[in-house]
Structure formats: structure tokens, C-alpha cells
Amino acid sequence: MEKLDFKTIDSTKVAHKTKHKEQIFSIYLMWVPITRNAKPPSWDKEKLLEGETFYHVHPLYLSQACEENVFEPK
């Protein structure tokens, strides 16, 4: 993404609540200003993970919407 001139604005680290809890990964907020007066976007990190759709076994199976957050901040 950086090769396409996207800039990292913010990031957050998360882990799955039940599976592979030890694996922590980052989610990045990135953007490219298109106009000269463009304002950087913002996000609500708590709302980011609400209603996350996930796959139980394999990506070819139908996804299921979880009633609670699948990931938790680290």
C-alpha cells in the first residue's frame, strides 16, 4: 500500500478472543489525500470490531455474524 502512496495514520493491535489468543496482529488506518485540502480520516477503535463477520473453519464456508466482538484490543 505504501508503494501506492498510502500513509499510515493510526494502528491498533488485536487478538482473537477464543482462537489463537497468543497471535497478536495490527490493523492499520491508511489513506491517500486526493485533494490539496483533504483532512485525514479518523476511526473509533471500539466500534471497529463490532459486528465482525468471521469464518468458523474455512473461507469457503458461509460466514456467520457474531453477536459480540470476535477480537479484543491488545
N, C-alpha and C positions, 0 to 999 in steps of 0.2 A: 504494500500500500504506500509505503514511503517513496518508492520509486515513481509513483504516480502523483507525488507532491502532497499526499495526505500528511497532516501533522497530528501528533498525539496531543490531546488536550488534557485528558484525565484517564485514570485507570482504577480498577478495583480488583481485589483478589477474592476468589470464591472457591468453595469446595462443595461437593455433593453431600447432602445430609446423611444419606444411608449407604451409598455405594462408593467405594474407594475414597473414604474420608481423608486419607493421607495425601491425596493428589490435589494440590492447590494450583489453580490457574488464574490467569489475568484476563479481564475483559477491558478493552480499550475504547475510549470515545475519540474518534478521529474525524477530521474534516479537511476540506479544501475550500478556501474562500473563493467564491466565484466572482463577486463584485468587490470593488475597492472599499466600500463602507460596510462590508459584511461583518456581522457580530458572531463570535464563536457560539456554538450551541452549548447547552447545559443539560444535565440529566439528574434525576432523582435516583440515587443508587438503591434505595429501599424499594422503590416501585419497579426498578429494572427487572427484578426477578419474579415479580408477581405474575401468576398465571402461566408459568413456564410450561411449554409443551415438551414432552420427552418420549423416548422410546425405551420400553422395558428390556427387550432382548436384542433386537436387530433393527437397523434403519428401514428395512423393507416391510416390517410390520406396521400396522396403523399406530399412529401416535395417540397418546392419552393426555388430556389436560389434567394437571394436578390441582387439587383444591388448596394446597398450601405450597409454599416456596420449596422447590427442589434443592436449591443451592442456598448456602449460608455464607455471609461475609467472613473473611479471614484477616 
